[in-house]
Structures are given as structure tokens and as C-alpha cells.
Amino acid sequence: MRWMQPTSGARYIEATVGLGGHAQGILERSSPGGRLLALDRDPEALRHARERLSSYGDRVVFVQARHVDLEKVARQNGFAGIAGILFDLGVSSLQLMDPRRGFSFKEDGPLDMRMGPDAELSAQEIVNTWSQRELARIIREYGEERYARRVAWAICARRPLHTTGELARVVARAVRHSGRIHPATRTFQALRIAVNDELDSLRAVLPQAVRILAPGGRLVVISFHSLEDRIVKRFLVRESRACICPPRIPECVCGHEATLKRLTKKPIRPADAEVARNPRSRSARLRVASRLGTGCTAPRCHNE
Ligand SMILES: C[S@@+](CC[C@H](N)C(=O)[O-])C[C@H]1O[C@@H](n2cnc3c(N)ncnc32)[C@H](O)[C@@H]1O
């Protein structure tokens, strides 16, 4: 909240409203006139957020949408030229704790992992129909699992698999050493990223977020694994540069203009007290930038 600096009368977007905790913080601090667009692809999350935020009345607009549609949804609802946007990436505790959603190997449930009904594939379809080579690729790239080939081989040898428990046991037998974490953690992360197309979605939404920020508006991103954080970092570095020509070119030919000022050069990590209160925040990394330049601040600007 310190980084968002909500003020009364301004407009904000919580692009990952989840259970509405951050949204409530923004609404409280932007009282009495601040407005919020609360977005999530998960209808169940929106139901909880609606209930929690009901006392704020028409100061909040709820929309079920994916990040790839952010700019369109924001403009349709009068949220262009906003003072701040928050992305608190990853899964919510609601999604993680519900065995029917299939995100966790701690309790048995169907191999689903879809954050919302818009996702085209479930984890079950990926696990049971993708080739061994494709499975190994996503487990290595998205899970950063060094035993990816062995895990993919074991999955293919034991499929069809239908539950999170079955998958976790197959992976645990294939992965010998996983340090402090459960042996299936990396494979579950990989599948979740693939099911929800998380990395491409993040790449697509960041430029959209910049386009709907007013000059001085804040872009705040909390990510939970290094793949996401790398995408955010590269984007912020690139957008804060006036020139993105390769160093070997003597004179600038790119025509690029800086659109952001980075307010955090290094990611902010949670304090020990925060981790003690909320152990899941251990891997969180926060990056913040503010929009440069002049631009339209009208709620429904169509000129950009
Ligand atoms: C970590 S939770 C957010 C928690 C929330 N900030 C709070 O205070 O309770 C992330 C939320 O973002 C949503 N989400 C993740 N990726 C999304 C995407 N591409 N489009 C829309 N919503 C997404 C998830 O469904 C989930 O509810």
C-alpha cells in the first residue's frame, strides 16, 4: 500500500482481486472518493471479493476477465488514465486450499489447476495427452526441475493419471533429491503455469497496464517465482530506457521512448515478521514503477 499511495478521488485497478485483501486496503486509503476496478478470471474469487467489499457500494466495479483483456475491460469501464494498478500474481489461498481445484498435492483432488473457466486445458489433459518430450520441456522450463526428463518418463509410464495424489506419488518416486521442498512442488508449478498460460499472459498484460496509467501512476507487481520476476524485471528495465538499441550501434535508431521510472532497482522481499505471519509470502518479490510523460487522464480516453 505504501507503494501504491492511494488518494481520495483517484481510480485504481486490482488486477488480481482474489479474496479482496489488497482491494480493501486500496479502498480504505482512497476514501471517500477513490474508485476501484476489481478483476479476476476466477468467478469464485470474485464472489468472495464481492461479499467482502459490499460495504464500498459503487466505488468498486467487479469484472471477471483475463489479464490479456485488461486494456479493453479498463477502457469499457472508465478506468483509463488511472493512478495505480496492482498485480499480485499466482494462486490465491482459496484456490490452493480447495482440493477440488487440484492445485495442491497435500490433499487428493482432480487434476484440474484452472484458475478460471476460460482456461482451455486442465492439468489432467496435459498430463495424459502431451508427449513425453513436451512434458519434459514444460517441467524443465516452468518448474526449473533438474529431473524433468525422468519425471516426464515416469508420468508417461503410469498414465492415465486422474488425481493430484496419483501424480504427486509418481513424481516423488522419480525425483530423488528435492531439498527442503516436496518432490512434486516443481512439477505442480510447471503444470499450473502451462494450464493458465501464466508467463505469456504476464508478457501481454504489462504493456497494456502502462497504456492505461496516468502520468505518475504506479505499476505494482508482486510475483512468486523467479520466472515471473524475470519477465517483470526485464520489462521495467526496457521501459525505463530512452534507447534500446544494441550497444554496438553508435547512434540511436530505435525511436524508443522511456515510459516508466523504476522505483525499486532491486525487488523488495517481505520482512521476517511478514513471513512469520504468512509463510506463503516467503518467496514474494515486489517491483514498482511510475508512469512517465504526459498523457490523457480522462476516464474514457479513446485517443491513445
Ligand atoms: C495471489 S491471488 C491475489 C490475492 C489478492 N490480491 C488478495 O488480496 O486477496 C491471485 C489472483 O489472481 C488471479 N489471476 C491470476 N492470473 C490471472 C489472469 N491472467 N487473469 C485474471 N486473473 C488472474 C487468480 O485467479 C487469483 O485469484
The ligand as an ORCA input file, in Angstrom:
! r2SCAN-3c Opt
* xyz 0 1
  C      -2.419    -14.294     -5.165
  S      -4.085    -14.158     -5.633
  C      -4.468    -12.486     -5.267
  C      -4.806    -12.211     -3.839
  C      -5.418    -10.834     -3.652
  N      -4.525     -9.769     -4.048
  C      -5.908    -10.617     -2.225
  O      -5.579     -9.575     -1.638
  O      -6.646    -11.467     -1.723
  C      -4.022    -14.083     -7.395
  C      -5.370    -13.967     -8.072
  O      -5.121    -13.542     -9.405
  C      -5.950    -14.239    -10.289
  N      -5.249    -14.320    -11.572
  C      -4.052    -14.885    -11.803
  N      -3.730    -14.794    -13.108
  C      -4.750    -14.133    -13.707
  C      -5.002    -13.729    -15.060
  N      -4.142    -13.996    -16.041
  N      -6.136    -13.065    -15.330
  C      -7.021    -12.773    -14.326
  N      -6.844    -13.150    -13.030
  C      -5.717    -13.821    -12.727
  C      -6.143    -15.603     -9.645
  O      -7.346    -16.203    -10.077
  C      -6.136    -15.269     -8.151
  O      -7.437    -15.107     -7.651
*
